[in-house]
Amino acid sequence: MFGIVYVRAMEMTQKKLQEKSIYADYDEDGDGIVSDAELAHAKEIKELETALRKNLAQLRMARYSLIAMGVFTVAMFFVPIERVNALADISNLFYLTGGGIVAAYMGTTAWTQRNNGK
């Protein structure tokens, strides 16, 4: 019995923020109290920001891989044929890895959009 009363008394106690607290950004309604709902909303926002940064990094990686493959292809027209023959094995690996990066990005993007119902 005492434990239930003590827990209820603890639930009713609200914690107020100190002046210029680092948690003041989480106080959405400006009442000086950060509720559980406000903390949950702040957590959702942080998770969404992290996911967006990850998606942007993957997009940049795929984009720069495509650009690098295009520049490499154009550069091969200005390189002597002996060097092109010497670089043939390396260029094959370069195109395979670049194409793999782009394909993985496009595949995961299509898969996540399909599974999220967009």
N, C-alpha and C positions, 0 to 999 in steps of 0.2 A: 504494500500500500504506500509506504513512504517513498519507494522508488518511483512510482507513477506520479506522485505529487511533485517530486523533485524534477523529473523529466519535463513535466508540464510547466513548471516554473522556469526552467531553463529555456524552453521553447518561446515563452512569452518575452524573455529579455531580448531586446534589440541592441545591436551593436552600431554605434554611431561612428562616423569617420572622423579622423583627426583633420585639422586644417592642412590643406595642400597634400593630402594623402595620395599615394600612387594608385589607390583604388577608387579615387574620385571619378575617374573616367567611366567606371562601371555603374555609377549612380545615374540611371537614365531619367528618373523623374525629379531629380534635384532636391530630394528631401533630406539628404545627409545620411541616409541609411541604404546600405546595399543589401537588397533582398536576395533570396535564393533564386528567384525568377530572373533577376537582373544578372546574377552571376552565370546562370545557365545560358542566358542570351549572349553574354560576353564570350562564353566558351564556344558557342556555335559560330559566332563571328570570327573568332581566332582560327577555328578549324576550317572555315570557308576560305579565309585569307591564305592559309597554308596550302590548301588544295589549289587555289588559283595561282599562287606562285609556282607550284610544282607544274601545273599545266603550261604556264608561260615558259618555264625553263625547257620543257619538252618540245614545245612549239619552236623555240629558238634553235634548239639542237637540230631538229628536223629541217628547218629552213636553212640553216648554215651548211648542213650536209648537202642539200640540193645545190646551193650556190657554189660550194667547193667543187662538186662534181661538174657543174657547168663551166667553171673557170678552168678546171683541169683539162676538160675536153677541148676548149678553145685554145689553151696553151699548147696542146699537143700538135696543133696545126703549124706552130711556129718553131717547133723543136726539130732538129735533124733526125732523119729516119733511123740512124744507128742508135740514138738515145731512146727513141720510141720503142725500138725492139728490146733494148736493155731494160726499159721500165715496164714491159708488158706484164710480167708476173706481178709486180707491185701494183700496177694500175688495176688489174683484175680484182685483187683484194680490196683496193680502195673503193671500187664501184660496188662490190658485194656488201661491204660494211656500211657504206653510205646508203645504199638502197635498203638494207636491213633496218637502219635507223628510221628512215622515212616510212617504210612499210609498217614497222612496229607502232610508230606514232599514229599513223592513219588508222590502223586496225584497232588500237585501243580506244581512239577517239570515237570511231563508229560504234564499237561495242558498248562503251559507256553511255553514249547518247541513246542507243537502242534500249538498254536496260533501265535507264532512268525515265523512259517514256517521253523523251523529247522529240 
